[in-house]
Amino acid sequence: MLHFDVRVQLREFALVAVGDVPNGVTVVEGPSGAGKTTLLRAIAGLVRPQDGSITLNGHALTDIAAGTFVPPEKRNVAILFQEY
């Protein structure tokens, strides 16, 4: 199970996202500019949220309050973008 409760600020764009995702393949869809890529980048560890946490199977990947941040290469997460 993937759990995220994060806030990511990128210039004038702010993403606040909370969710639980079962293990397996997951698709994220939505309108352009909604924050899909920003959320995926935060889960993969390619961007650090300003606040919140991300856990995978009960293990903290990111926990801003605790100072935890697992680097991207140590996470069991992959992103397949629509266009390379």
N, C-alpha and C positions, 0 to 999 in steps of 0.2 A: 504494500500500500504506500502510495506517495501522498504526503500531506504538505500543503503549502499555505502559508499565511504571511504574505510579504507586501512591502511597499517599496517600489522602485521609482526614483525620480531621475528623469533624463531630460535635462534642460527644462522646457516648459511642459513636458509630458509627465504625468504621474500615473503609475499603475498601482492599484490596490487589488490584490487577488487572494482569494481564500478558496481552497478546495481539497477534495480527497479523490484520488484516482487509483483504481485497482491495478495490480501488476499486469503487465502485458503491453500490447501495442495500443497507443492512444492517439487520437487525432484531435488537433485543436483547430477550430474554425471560427471565423467571424469577419466582420468588415475590416477594410484597410484602416490601419491606425488604431485599432482597438487594443493592441498590446500583446498579441499572440507571440511574436518573436521575442519581445522583451521578457515575457513570462518563461518561455522555453530557455532563453539564455540564462536567466536567473536559476532555473532548475538545474541546468547543465554546469553552472558555476562560471559562466563566461562574463557575468555581470553580478556585482554584489548589491543586494538590496540595502536600502538605508535602514530598514526595520523589518523584524519578523523572523520566521524560521521556515526551513524546508527539511522534512524528514523522509527517509526511504526505508521501509520495513522496520521502523522504530529507531533507526540510526540517524542522528543529526548530520545533515550535510551542511546546513547553514543555520546558525542560531546567533543573531546579532547581539542579543542581550548577554549571552554566555561567551561571546568572542570566538565562536566556532565557525570555521570556513574550510571545508574540504576542497582541495584544488580539483579542477575539472578532470584531470587524468586519473584521479583516485575515486571518482564517482562511477557508479554502474548505470550511467545514463547516456543515451545517444539521441541525436537530433538528425532527422532526415528532412532537409528543406525541399520545398516544392521545386525550386530551380537552383542549380548549383552555380 
